[in-house]
Amino acid sequence: MSRNSHAASAYQRISLQDRQSIPRHTHEVPQLLVPTCGVVGISTPTGTWVVAGPAYALFVPAGLPHAHLAHTRSVIATVLLVDAPSTLTATGEPTLVFLTELARHVVPALVDHHRDGTERPALHAVLVQELASRGPTPRSCLRLPEPRDLRLIALAERLREDPADPRGLTHHARALATSQRTLSRLMATEFGLSFPRWRAMLRLAAALDDLAAGRSVNETAHRCGFTSTSAFIALFRSVLHVTPGRYQRHLTDDEA
């Protein structure tokens, strides 16, 4: 497919209600997913990326199965990128991308089907150029690796049910009839994360739902097991690039 032959279906604006999902699917060409409003989880066979718009997008390689889950009312703009920059396609993995100010204006224009379709090739070219000029962002996002080992699957289920559980890895290993050393090795192999860091990411994912339910920042921090509200805010901002308070304000955005 050439750039000029992109059909309208290559550019979509999808509105999702809280907890609404899109089943797992694939695309023959790479796709850029931009939550222009709200927070969306994009899950793949190896993990889940949680992206808060509108400054960040997720680049999904061609052929990679993925599904979407809205953590609140959200709007996703999707763009198929047959001519994706090599800086994004090189790894073959989903990649978090920081959108320039120009790109943030171009994406909504591309998915606006009330516009003259003849304008899309020029807009598309601008977007690709902006993506190539910045490449992947060195900043992190909320990525939850998908466990494969049955012991890690069981541990993940326990901590999702009670994210505030303060007990350490030794206790969990004993409950799973294994050793702390074995669990630590499995996490390093499968996740590339220590137990405290992985648990913090699970707690952060739980916090998204609590905030979407209208709970205060203080209550959310306590319910999800953070040592203090300030520690919760600091982690939230470092991972999602927005404060919990601003995240909540996104939830009432009329665009969604």
N, C-alpha and C positions, 0 to 999 in steps of 0.2 A: 504494500500500500504506500503510495507516495504521499507527500505532505499535502498536495493539492487535492487528493482524492479522499481525504478524511470525511467520512459521513458524519451527520449530526450525532449518531450514536457514539462516536468517539469522544464526545464532550457531553457529560451529563451532570445535572444538579439533582442530588438525591436527598430528600428530607426524611429524617428518621425520628421516631418518637423515642422517649426514654426506654432503654433496654431492647429496642427493636433491632433485629439482626438481618443480615443478608447472608444466605448460605454460602458455603465454600464453593469457589469457582476458579477458573483460570482465564487468562487472556493470551492470545497468540503474540501480542506485542507488549512491551513494558507499559506500565500505567503509573500515573502520578495521582495520589489521593490527597486531597486538600480539605480538611475540616474547616470550612469557612466560618462555621459557628459550632460551638460545642466541643465535645471530647469524644473521640472514637477509638475503639480498640480494633486493630487489624491483626487477626490471628493467622499463623502459617503452621506447617508441620513442625517447625523448630521453636516456635515461641509466638508471643503476642506483643505487639507494639502499641502503646497508647499515646495518641498524638492529640494535642490541643491546638486548635487553630486560632487565628488565621495565618500566623507568621511561619508555621512549620507544615511540611508535607511529608508524606512517605512515598518513596519510589519503590515500586514492586516489579521485580524482573519478569520477563515473559515466561509463561508456563508455570509459574509458582502458584500452587493452590493457596487461596486466602479467603477469609470471611470477615465480615464487619459486625461490630456490636457497638451501639450508641450507649455511652454512659449517662447521657442526658439527651434532651431534644437537640438534635444536631442537623447540620447541613453539610453534605460532602460534595465537593466538585471533583469529578474524575476526568482525566485527560489521558488518552492513549498516545504514547510517544514512540512511533516507529523509528524516529530519528533521535532517540535519547542520546545525550552526550556520553562519551566513553568514560568520563569521570564517575558516572553513575552505574554504568553497566559492567564495569571491570570486576567487581567483587562477586556478582551473581547473587547477592543477598539483598534483602530490603534495606533501604538506606534513608535515614532522616535527612531532610533537606531544609535549609533555611531559605525562605523566599524573600527576595529583594522587594522593596516597596513597589517597584514597577510590576514585578511578577504577581504581587497580591492584587493589583488592579486588572491585570491581563486575564487571570484565571476566571473571575466572575464573568468577564466579557465573553470568554470562549464558551462558557456553558449557558449563556443567555440565548435561548432559541428564538427570542423576539428580534434579535439582531440580524442584519443581512448576512447570510451565510458566506457571501463572497469575501467578507472581511476576515474570516477565520484563518486562511493560510498566512496572512501577514501577522495576525495576533499569535498564531502558533509559532511562527519563526522567532518572534520576540521572546516568547516564553522559553524556547529551547536555548536561545542565546543567553538569557538571564540564568538559566540553570547551569549552563556550561561555565559562566563567569564566576559562579560561587562554588559549585560542586557540593559534595556532602558536607554537612556541618560537623565540626569536631565535638559539639556538645551532645550530651546524652539525651535519651528520652526514656520513658517508662517501658522497659522491655521485660516481659515475664517469660523466661525460658520454659519450654514444655518438657516436663519430666518424662522419662521413659522407664526408668527402673521402678518396679512396683513399690519399693519402700519409699522412694521419693514421691510417687503419686499419692500414697497414703498420707505422708507427712503434709503434702500440699493441701489435701482435702481437710485435714485437721486444722491447719492454720487459717484456711479460708473460712471455716466455720467459726473460729475464735481467733481473729487476728491479734487480739490483745494478750494472748497466752504468753506469760513472761518466762516460761520454763525453757531451759537451755537445751543444747543438742544432746547432752548426756541423757537427760530424761527421755527425750523423743527416741533416741537410739534404743534405750532399754525397752520402751513400750513397743518398738518395732522388732524386738528380738535380734538386734544387731549391735554393732559397736559405734561409738562416736567417730572413731577413726575411719570406719567404712563409710558412714554417711558423709563425712567431710570430703573423702576422696571422690565419692559419687558426685557431690555438688561441684567440686572443682572440675571434674571431667565433663559433666553434662551442662553445667551452668556457667562455669568460669567465675563463680561467685562464692564468697564465704557465706556461712549460715546467717550471720547478722545482716549482711547486705541483702541476701535473698528475702529474708523475712521482712526487711524494711520495704522492699518493693511490693510484696504481697499486702502489707499494711497500707501502703500508698494506694494500691488499687481498691482496697476496701474503703478508704477515705473518700475516693471519688464518688462512690455510691452514697455514702453518708451525707456528703455535702449536697449532692443532687436531691436527697430526701429532705433538705432544708435544715439539717442540724448545723449548729454553730461551729465555728472553727475550733473553739475550746472543747466542746463536747466531742467532736470528731476525733481530735487528737487523743482524748482520753479513751474513747471507745475502741480506737484502733491500736492502742498500746504504745503510743509515743511517750517518751520520758517527760516531755514538756511541750507546751503549745509552740514555743519558739523553735524547738527542734523540728517539730512537724512542719512549720512554715518554711524553715530553711531547706529541708529536704524537698518539699513540694516545689519550691521555687527553683531549686537546682536541677530538678528532673523535668518538670513541665514548663519551666520558663515563665511562670505566672504565679502570683500569690493565690492561696486558697480563697481569699475574699474576692479577688477579681474573677477567679474561676466561677464562683457562685453567681456573679453578676452576668457572666456569659449565659447562664442557664435561662435567664429571662429575656434574652435577646429576641426581638420580634422576628428576626430573620428565620429562626427555627420554627 
